[in-house]
Amino acid sequence: MDDFGNVTIDPYCTGKPPLAIDIILNLDVLGIVLYAVLTVMALISVLVYMEEAVYIYKKIPGPKKTAIMWVNGAAPLIGTTACLGMWIPRSTMFTDFTAATYFAIVIHMFLVMMIEECGGDEGFLKLCGKNRLKISTGPCCCCCLCLPYVGISRRTLFLLKAGTFQFAFFRMVFTILSILLWTNDNFDTANLSITSAAIWINPFVGILTIISLWPVAMMFNQTRGLLSSKKIIPKFVLYQLVLILSQLQSAIINILAMGGNIACAPPFSSQARGSFMNQQLLIMEMFIVTLVSRIFYRRRYEELDAVDEHEEDNKDNAKIQLKEDGAQWA
């Protein structure tokens, strides 16, 4: 029994994440290759996005350009922050906050992008003003099928935009608050006691996230038929994929690490190793998402018209001509 009492624990397993210089000095050949490949992946993602952003900036006018560039930049930025956190483990909290704050803005911008693809507020109201909006959709009310449909008006558009903007705003506020509390030793993501600020801030952020996703789901259900030619369905799938990988995957790995289910591997503690594994996965995942996104975003953009009057006139003229030809043959 005394042998079990004398077991020593490596100080790295209970200490802070290692310094960047400790990572570099402890890399073997396989580690050097792994770090190099992942860093190149993150760099390629940024270069692909920059080329795409230049193309979008030159080819697309107005607010649509801004929204598309914000949405399209989610995967490269998350991959870049993950790469920085991989090289500098003690910066993980800040890189995670940066990625989370950016993606909160992306949620709002995805809603704006769908509206702009319809021609802006005026174009959307012209296309859908006579329809009704289904609000019994996920993630809030997918089970509440008894909820009524609501009319689409300027007030409806304002409420939808407010639902996503609130998360972009409060996510930034809570990020700043968390950093301020961290400097005073009041915020620690690993401390889930009732007196910790993290246990109060994180659930509230989760509620705001769910609320912000609801307007996007409602708008997607309303416009996916109209915007099928704009490839809105694969764009929405990519947006949801980034959401799941950057938020849900990270949360699951962090919970497993804090529960001790991920083994300590010096110089990484259990939690630091969990973050390290998540960062490696994110770099590879966001690299693939960036390349796939380029297929759907780097294309020719044309305005979506409610009714193409010239096309209708041409069809009417063709019908009249056919009738005249038929009368002549008769």
C-alpha positions in Angstrom: 0.0 0.0 0.0 2.9 2.3 0.7 4.1 2.0 -2.9 0.8 3.6 -4.1 1.2 6.4 -1.6 4.7 7.2 -2.9 3.7 7.7 -6.5 5.0 10.9 -7.8 3.2 13.2 -10.3 5.1 15.0 -13.0 4.8 18.8 -12.2 3.9 19.5 -15.8 0.6 17.5 -15.2 -0.6 20.0 -12.7 1.1 23.1 -13.9 0.4 25.8 -16.5 0.7 25.1 -20.2 4.4 25.0 -21.4 6.2 28.0 -22.9 6.7 28.2 -26.6 10.4 27.7 -26.2 9.8 24.5 -24.3 7.7 23.2 -27.2 10.4 24.0 -29.7 13.2 22.4 -27.6 11.2 19.2 -27.0 10.2 18.6 -30.7 11.5 15.4 -32.3 11.6 14.8 -36.0 8.0 13.6 -36.1 6.9 16.7 -34.1 8.8 19.0 -36.4 7.1 17.5 -39.5 3.7 17.7 -37.8 4.1 21.4 -36.8 5.5 22.3 -40.2 2.6 20.6 -42.1 -0.1 22.2 -39.8 1.5 25.6 -40.1 1.7 25.4 -43.9 -2.0 24.4 -43.9 -2.9 27.4 -41.9 -0.8 29.7 -44.1 -2.4 28.3 -47.3 -5.8 28.9 -45.8 -5.0 32.6 -45.3 -3.5 32.9 -48.8 -6.5 31.3 -50.4 -8.8 33.7 -48.4 -6.8 36.7 -49.4 -7.0 35.9 -53.1 -10.7 35.2 -52.7 -11.2 38.5 -50.8 -9.5 40.5 -53.6 -11.7 38.8 -56.2 -14.9 39.5 -54.1 -13.8 43.1 -53.4 -13.4 43.8 -57.2 -16.5 41.9 -58.5 -19.2 42.5 -55.9 -20.8 45.9 -55.0 -21.9 47.3 -51.7 -23.0 45.6 -48.4 -23.1 42.2 -50.0 -19.3 42.3 -50.5 -18.8 43.1 -46.8 -21.1 40.3 -45.6 -19.5 37.6 -47.9 -16.0 38.6 -46.9 -16.9 38.3 -43.2 -18.6 34.9 -43.6 -15.9 33.5 -45.9 -13.1 34.5 -43.4 -14.4 32.4 -40.6 -12.5 29.2 -41.4 -9.1 30.8 -42.2 -9.3 32.9 -39.0 -10.2 30.0 -36.8 -7.4 27.9 -38.4 -4.9 30.8 -37.9 -5.9 31.3 -34.2 -5.6 27.5 -33.6 -2.1 27.6 -35.2 -1.0 30.4 -32.9 -2.4 28.6 -29.9 -0.6 25.4 -31.0 2.8 27.3 -31.1 2.1 29.4 -28.0 0.0 27.2 -25.6 -0.3 29.9 -23.0 -2.2 32.1 -25.4 -5.0 29.5 -25.9 -7.5 31.5 -23.9 -6.9 34.6 -26.0 -6.9 32.8 -29.4 -10.2 31.0 -28.4 -11.8 34.3 -27.4 -10.7 35.9 -30.7 -12.2 33.0 -32.8 -15.4 33.0 -30.7 -15.9 36.7 -31.0 -15.3 36.7 -34.8 -17.7 33.8 -35.3 -20.3 35.7 -33.3 -20.1 38.5 -35.9 -20.2 35.8 -38.7 -23.6 34.6 -37.5 -25.0 38.1 -37.9 -23.2 38.5 -41.3 -24.6 35.3 -42.6 -28.1 36.6 -42.0 -27.2 39.9 -43.7 -25.7 38.0 -46.6 -28.9 36.1 -47.3 -30.9 39.3 -47.2 -28.4 41.0 -49.5 -28.5 38.1 -51.9 -32.2 38.8 -52.3 -31.4 42.4 -53.2 -31.2 44.0 -49.7 -34.2 44.9 -47.5 -36.2 46.3 -50.3 -35.5 43.3 -52.6 -36.3 40.8 -49.8 -39.6 42.5 -49.0 -40.5 42.6 -52.7 -39.8 38.9 -53.0 -41.2 37.6 -49.7 -43.4 40.4 -48.4 -46.6 38.5 -49.3 -45.4 35.3 -47.6 -45.4 34.4 -44.0 -42.4 33.4 -41.9 -42.2 30.0 -40.1 -40.9 30.5 -36.6 -41.2 26.9 -35.4 -37.7 26.0 -36.4 -34.4 25.1 -34.6 -32.6 25.5 -32.5 -35.2 27.2 -30.2 -38.7 26.2 -31.3 -38.3 23.2 -33.6 -40.6 21.2 -31.4 -43.3 23.9 -31.1 -45.2 23.1 -34.3 -48.3 25.0 -32.9 -46.5 28.3 -33.2 -48.2 30.6 -35.8 -46.6 31.9 -39.0 -45.9 35.6 -38.9 -46.1 38.2 -41.6 -42.9 39.5 -43.2 -42.4 43.3 -42.8 -39.7 45.8 -42.0 -40.3 45.2 -38.3 -39.8 41.4 -38.8 -36.5 42.1 -40.6 -35.4 44.4 -37.8 -36.2 41.8 -35.1 -34.3 39.1 -37.1 -31.3 41.3 -37.4 -31.5 42.3 -33.7 -31.6 38.6 -32.8 -28.2 38.0 -34.4 -26.6 41.4 -33.6 -27.2 41.0 -29.9 -24.9 38.0 -29.8 -22.2 39.7 -31.8 -22.3 42.6 -29.3 -22.6 40.7 -26.1 -20.0 38.1 -27.1 -17.5 41.0 -27.5 -18.6 42.5 -24.1 -18.2 39.2 -22.3 -14.8 38.6 -24.0 -13.5 41.9 -22.7 -15.0 41.3 -19.2 -13.5 37.8 -19.1 -10.0 39.2 -19.9 -10.4 41.9 -17.2 -11.4 39.3 -14.7 -8.6 37.0 -15.7 -6.0 39.8 -15.0 -7.5 39.9 -11.5 -7.3 36.1 -11.1 -11.1 35.9 -11.1 -11.6 34.0 -14.4 -10.2 30.6 -15.2 -11.8 28.3 -17.7 -10.6 25.2 -15.7 -12.3 26.4 -12.5 -15.9 25.4 -12.5 -16.7 26.2 -8.9 -19.7 28.2 -8.0 -17.5 31.2 -7.1 -15.8 31.2 -10.5 -16.8 33.8 -13.1 -16.5 31.2 -15.9 -19.4 29.1 -14.5 -21.7 32.1 -14.8 -20.5 33.7 -18.0 -20.3 30.6 -20.2 -23.9 29.4 -19.7 -25.2 32.9 -20.5 -23.1 33.0 -23.6 -24.5 29.6 -24.6 -28.1 30.9 -24.3 -27.3 34.0 -26.4 -25.7 31.7 -29.0 -28.9 29.6 -29.3 -31.0 32.8 -29.6 -28.8 34.2 -32.4 -28.9 30.9 -34.4 -32.8 31.0 -34.5 -33.2 34.0 -36.8 -30.6 32.5 -39.2 -32.5 29.3 -39.4 -35.8 31.1 -40.0 -34.3 33.2 -42.8 -32.6 30.2 -44.4 -35.9 28.3 -44.5 -37.6 31.3 -46.1 -35.0 31.9 -48.8 -33.4 28.6 -49.6 -35.7 28.1 -52.6 -35.2 31.7 -53.9 -31.4 31.4 -53.5 -30.9 27.9 -54.7 -29.1 29.3 -57.8 -26.8 31.2 -55.4 -25.7 27.9 -53.8 -27.2 29.0 -50.4 -27.7 25.4 -49.2 -24.0 24.3 -49.4 -23.0 27.7 -48.0 -25.4 27.1 -45.0 -24.0 23.6 -44.6 -20.4 25.0 -44.4 -21.5 27.7 -42.0 -23.1 25.0 -39.7 -20.0 22.8 -40.1 -17.7 25.6 -38.9 -20.1 26.3 -36.0 -20.1 22.6 -34.9 -16.3 22.2 -35.2 -15.3 25.4 -33.6 -17.8 25.4 -30.8 -19.2 22.0 -30.1 -16.1 20.0 -30.8 -14.0 22.4 -28.6 -16.5 22.2 -25.8 -16.5 18.4 -25.8 -12.7 18.1 -25.8 -12.4 20.6 -23.0 -15.0 18.8 -20.9 -13.1 15.5 -21.4 -9.8 17.2 -20.5 -11.1 18.8 -17.3 -12.6 15.4 -16.3 -9.2 13.8 -16.6 -10.2 11.6 -19.6 -7.3 12.9 -21.7 -4.0 11.7 -20.3 -1.3 14.1 -19.3 1.7 14.0 -21.6 4.6 16.2 -20.4 5.2 19.0 -21.1 1.4 19.2 -21.5 -1.1 18.9 -18.7 -4.4 17.1 -19.3 -6.2 20.3 -20.2 -3.3 21.7 -22.2 -3.1 18.5 -24.2 -6.8 18.6 -24.8 -6.5 22.1 -26.2 -3.5 21.0 -28.3 -5.5 18.1 -29.8 -8.4 20.5 -30.6 -6.1 23.0 -32.2 -4.5 20.3 -34.5 -8.0 19.1 -35.5 -9.2 22.6 -36.2 -6.3 23.5 -38.4 -6.9 20.5 -40.6 -10.7 20.9 -40.6 -10.6 24.6 -41.4 -8.1 24.0 -44.2 -10.6 21.7 -45.9 -13.5 24.0 -45.2 -11.5 26.9 -46.7 -10.8 25.0 -49.9 -14.5 23.9 -50.3 -15.8 27.4 -49.5 -13.7 28.8 -52.4 -15.8 26.6 -54.8 -19.1 28.2 -53.7 -18.0 31.8 -53.0 -15.5 32.6 -55.7 -17.9 32.7 -58.7 -19.8 35.2 -60.8 -22.4 37.1 -58.8 -25.6 38.4 -60.3 -28.5 40.2 -58.8 -31.6 38.2 -58.0 -34.7 39.9 -59.6 -38.2 39.3 -58.4 -39.4 39.1 -62.0 -37.3 39.4 -65.1 -39.6 41.6 -67.2 -37.6 41.3 -70.4 -37.7 37.6 -70.2 -41.4 37.6 -69.7 -41.9 39.9 -72.7 -39.7 37.6 -74.8 -41.8 34.6 -73.8 -45.1 36.5 -74.7 -43.7 37.6 -78.0 -42.6 34.0 -78.8 -46.2 32.7 -78.0 -47.7 35.4 -80.2 -45.4 34.5 -83.1 -46.2 30.8 -82.7 -49.9 31.6 -82.9 -49.5 33.7 -86.0 -47.4 31.0 -87.7 -50.1 28.4 -86.8 -52.8 30.7 -88.3 -50.9 31.1 -91.5 -50.4 27.3 -91.9 -54.1 26.8 -91.2 
